[in-house]
């Protein structure tokens, strides 16, 4: 059963409990209406339970649309966002905590999404060293996401080392851009 369906059922159930709790007949004769009068008024009145269920469904549908729009907007905002690393380092710098938080928020809204974090390095160092460094970088990002509340089993890590450069050049600017963590959904 989907999360949206469970939300709808919960809302309908809560409204049903509220309606049952609120529907009492006055027992005091000073209220001016006898119990039989209130029963006849109820039976001749319109049945609002169908329209109430429709309103609940409309509200649930509107909430689902709003959630879908939030997910789409957040996904669009995440496009091209990555975490950059210092030379020979695997610590996530504080300036990238907002990027991590945005990805955690997206994963919280979209419970079906899974994420692969890719660790990348520049071309300096041996292939084996760069693969290990890329894995440490990807795991650092994974640990930051877990600290934000993302379940560990929704995140995979992979290291490409120096094999997939973002910029194909051999200078400081290119090396800085190639030392990164990428997010793939």
Secondary structure as the mmCIF struct_conf table of DSSP 4:
data_model
#
loop_
_struct_conf.conf_type_id
_struct_conf.id
_struct_conf.beg_label_comp_id
_struct_conf.beg_label_asym_id
_struct_conf.beg_label_seq_id
_struct_conf.end_label_comp_id
_struct_conf.end_label_asym_id
_struct_conf.end_label_seq_id
HELX_RH_AL_P HELX_RH_AL_P1 UNK A 3 UNK A 22
HELX_RH_3T_P HELX_RH_3T_P1 UNK A 29 UNK A 31
BEND BEND1 UNK A 32 UNK A 32
HELX_RH_AL_P HELX_RH_AL_P2 UNK A 35 UNK A 44
BEND BEND2 UNK A 45 UNK A 45
HELX_RH_AL_P HELX_RH_AL_P3 UNK A 49 UNK A 78
TURN_TY1_P TURN_TY1_P1 UNK A 79 UNK A 80
STRN STRN1 UNK A 83 UNK A 84
TURN_TY1_P TURN_TY1_P2 UNK A 87 UNK A 88
HELX_LH_PP_P HELX_LH_PP_P1 UNK A 91 UNK A 93
HELX_RH_3T_P HELX_RH_3T_P2 UNK A 94 UNK A 96
HELX_RH_AL_P HELX_RH_AL_P4 UNK A 97 UNK A 109
TURN_TY1_P TURN_TY1_P3 UNK A 111 UNK A 112
STRN STRN2 UNK A 115 UNK A 120
BEND BEND3 UNK A 123 UNK A 123
BEND BEND4 UNK A 125 UNK A 125
HELX_RH_AL_P HELX_RH_AL_P5 UNK A 127 UNK A 147
TURN_TY1_P TURN_TY1_P4 UNK A 148 UNK A 149
HELX_RH_3T_P HELX_RH_3T_P3 UNK A 152 UNK A 154
STRN STRN3 UNK A 155 UNK A 161
TURN_TY1_P TURN_TY1_P5 UNK A 162 UNK A 162
BEND BEND5 UNK A 163 UNK A 164
BEND BEND6 UNK A 166 UNK A 167
BEND BEND7 UNK A 171 UNK A 171
HELX_RH_AL_P HELX_RH_AL_P6 UNK A 172 UNK A 178
BEND BEND8 UNK A 179 UNK A 179
STRN STRN4 UNK A 180 UNK A 184
#
